[in-house]
Amino acid sequence: MKKSIFVFVFLLFSFHFFYAQTVRIGPKIGLNIADLSGNVNSDVRSLAGLHVGGIVEVEVMDWFSIQPELLYSVHGYRLGETTGTNNYISLPIMARFFPIEGLYGEVGPQLGFLIAANEKNQTNKVSVTQSYKTVDMGLSFGAGYILRDLGLGFGIRYYAGLSTVFTDNTRIKNGVFQLSATWAFVL
């Protein structure tokens, strides 16, 4: 009986807690500067790409929110005349801390699901999807500023891959520097 009462009271307070919070949704777009880290050739250079998708920010307290995102994100590299382009559907879940009104720091896990991987040079384009793992896991951290009255946000973030990207067990991981803009609306 005590367990039932405890569960009922917990659910009641949980419902009230989440129901009373502010929820914002909106689009996100930005620039990726992607690279590979680990045991890579020293001639490997960064690749510029994009990320685009949507966000849902749940304000838990005035100084803390949770922001899951769903993004299409281009990672990759350049090596000589060859460009490797990897397309991912990324799901970062960011914990955001607001020490000052509008200014935030963020950290959280990220999962990436590989859609396609291609290598292109001056003469041809080849699919190399079978050489890559289908799931990429890592940690993202960054900072930014939100103009709450307008719903506009600007951020800088780094994604550090924790899992290797190739199926041949090399120790090569993704690394992506991101600059982005969001425009969120209160639900």
C-alpha positions as CSV (number, residue, x, y, z in Angstrom):
1,M,0.0,0.0,0.0
2,K,2.8,2.4,0.9
3,K,4.4,1.7,-2.5
4,S,1.2,2.5,-4.3
5,I,0.8,5.8,-2.5
6,F,4.5,6.7,-3.1
7,V,4.2,5.9,-6.8
8,F,1.0,8.0,-7.1
9,V,2.5,11.0,-5.4
10,F,5.7,10.7,-7.4
11,L,3.7,10.6,-10.7
12,L,1.5,13.5,-9.6
13,F,4.5,15.7,-8.8
14,S,6.4,14.6,-12.0
15,F,3.4,15.4,-14.2
16,H,3.1,18.9,-12.5
17,F,6.8,19.4,-12.8
18,F,7.0,18.8,-16.5
19,Y,3.7,20.3,-17.4
20,A,4.6,23.6,-15.9
21,Q,7.9,24.0,-17.9
22,T,8.4,26.0,-21.0
23,V,8.9,24.1,-24.2
24,R,10.4,25.6,-27.3
25,I,10.7,24.1,-30.8
26,G,12.3,25.3,-34.0
27,P,14.7,24.8,-36.8
28,K,18.5,24.7,-36.6
29,I,21.1,25.2,-39.4
30,G,24.8,25.7,-39.4
31,L,28.3,25.0,-40.7
32,N,30.4,21.9,-39.9
33,I,34.2,21.7,-40.1
34,A,34.7,18.0,-39.9
35,D,37.9,16.0,-39.5
36,L,39.2,12.6,-38.5
37,S,41.2,12.1,-35.3
38,G,43.3,9.2,-34.0
39,N,45.6,7.1,-36.1
40,V,45.2,9.1,-39.4
41,N,47.5,10.2,-42.2
42,S,49.1,13.6,-41.5
43,D,47.9,14.8,-44.9
44,V,44.2,14.5,-44.0
45,R,42.5,17.9,-43.9
46,S,39.2,19.2,-42.7
47,L,36.0,19.2,-44.8
48,A,33.4,21.9,-44.6
49,G,29.8,20.7,-44.6
50,L,26.4,21.6,-43.1
51,H,24.0,20.5,-40.5
52,V,20.2,21.2,-40.6
53,G,17.3,20.0,-38.6
54,G,15.2,20.8,-35.6
55,I,15.4,21.3,-31.8
56,V,13.1,20.9,-28.8
57,E,14.2,22.7,-25.7
58,V,12.5,21.8,-22.4
59,E,13.3,24.4,-19.7
60,V,13.5,22.5,-16.5
61,M,14.6,25.5,-14.3
62,D,15.5,29.1,-15.1
63,W,19.1,28.1,-15.3
64,F,18.9,24.6,-16.8
65,S,17.2,23.0,-19.9
66,I,17.4,19.8,-21.9
67,Q,17.6,20.1,-25.7
68,P,17.2,17.0,-27.9
69,E,17.9,17.7,-31.6
70,L,17.4,15.8,-34.8
71,L,19.9,16.8,-37.5
72,Y,21.1,15.9,-40.9
73,S,24.9,16.4,-40.6
74,V,27.8,16.1,-43.2
75,H,31.1,14.8,-41.8
76,G,34.2,13.8,-43.7
77,Y,37.7,14.7,-44.8
78,R,40.0,15.6,-47.6
79,L,43.1,13.7,-48.6
80,G,45.0,15.0,-51.6
81,E,42.5,15.0,-54.6
82,T,40.1,12.8,-52.7
83,T,37.1,14.0,-50.7
84,G,35.3,11.7,-48.3
85,T,31.8,12.7,-47.5
86,N,29.8,11.0,-44.7
87,N,26.1,11.8,-44.3
88,Y,24.6,11.2,-40.8
89,I,21.3,11.6,-39.0
90,S,22.5,12.9,-35.7
91,L,20.7,12.9,-32.3
92,P,22.4,15.0,-29.7
93,I,20.8,15.4,-26.3
94,M,22.2,18.5,-24.7
95,A,22.1,19.6,-21.1
96,R,22.2,23.4,-21.1
97,F,23.3,25.6,-18.2
98,F,22.5,29.3,-18.2
99,P,24.9,31.1,-15.7
100,I,23.8,34.5,-17.1
101,E,20.5,35.4,-18.9
102,G,20.9,34.4,-22.5
103,L,24.4,32.9,-22.2
104,Y,24.7,29.1,-22.0
105,G,27.1,26.2,-21.8
106,E,26.1,22.8,-23.0
107,V,27.2,19.2,-22.9
108,G,25.7,15.9,-23.8
109,P,25.9,12.6,-25.7
110,Q,25.3,12.3,-29.4
111,L,24.4,9.3,-31.6
112,G,24.9,9.4,-35.4
113,F,23.4,7.0,-37.8
114,L,25.3,6.7,-41.1
115,I,23.1,7.2,-44.2
116,A,25.9,7.1,-46.9
117,A,29.6,7.4,-47.2
118,N,31.3,8.4,-50.6
119,E,34.7,9.1,-51.8
120,K,35.1,11.5,-54.8
121,N,38.1,12.5,-56.8
122,Q,38.4,14.4,-60.1
123,T,37.3,11.4,-62.2
124,N,34.7,9.4,-60.2
125,K,32.6,9.0,-57.1
126,V,32.5,5.7,-55.2
127,S,30.3,4.5,-52.4
128,V,32.3,3.3,-49.4
129,T,29.4,2.9,-47.0
130,Q,30.4,-0.7,-46.3
131,S,33.8,0.4,-44.9
132,Y,32.1,2.5,-42.1
133,K,30.2,1.5,-39.0
134,T,26.6,2.4,-39.1
135,V,26.4,4.0,-35.6
136,D,28.8,6.8,-34.4
137,M,28.7,7.7,-30.7
138,G,30.4,10.7,-29.0
139,L,30.2,13.6,-26.7
140,S,29.3,17.2,-27.7
141,F,30.1,20.4,-25.7
142,G,29.8,24.0,-26.5
143,A,28.4,27.5,-25.7
144,G,26.2,30.1,-27.1
145,Y,23.8,33.0,-26.7
146,I,20.0,33.1,-27.0
147,L,17.9,36.2,-27.6
148,R,14.8,34.9,-25.8
149,D,12.5,37.8,-26.9
150,L,13.2,36.9,-30.6
151,G,13.8,33.2,-30.2
152,L,17.1,33.5,-32.0
153,G,20.1,31.5,-30.8
154,F,23.7,31.3,-31.9
155,G,26.1,28.6,-30.8
156,I,29.5,27.0,-31.2
157,R,30.0,23.3,-30.4
158,Y,32.5,20.5,-30.8
159,Y,31.6,16.9,-31.3
160,A,34.3,14.4,-30.2
161,G,33.6,10.9,-31.5
162,L,34.2,8.2,-28.9
163,S,33.6,5.2,-31.2
164,T,35.7,4.3,-34.2
165,V,34.2,5.0,-37.6
166,F,35.7,2.3,-39.8
167,T,34.8,-1.4,-39.7
168,D,38.4,-2.5,-39.9
169,N,39.1,-1.7,-36.2
170,T,41.3,1.3,-36.8
171,R,41.3,3.9,-34.0
172,I,40.0,6.7,-36.3
173,K,37.2,8.8,-34.9
174,N,35.0,11.7,-36.1
175,G,35.6,15.2,-34.8
176,V,33.3,18.0,-35.9
177,F,33.4,21.8,-35.0
178,Q,30.0,23.4,-35.5
179,L,28.7,27.0,-35.8
180,S,24.9,27.2,-35.8
181,A,21.8,29.3,-35.5
182,T,18.4,28.4,-34.2
183,W,15.0,30.0,-34.2
184,A,12.8,28.6,-31.4
185,F,9.1,29.2,-30.7
186,V,7.3,28.7,-27.4
187,L,4.6,26.0,-27.5
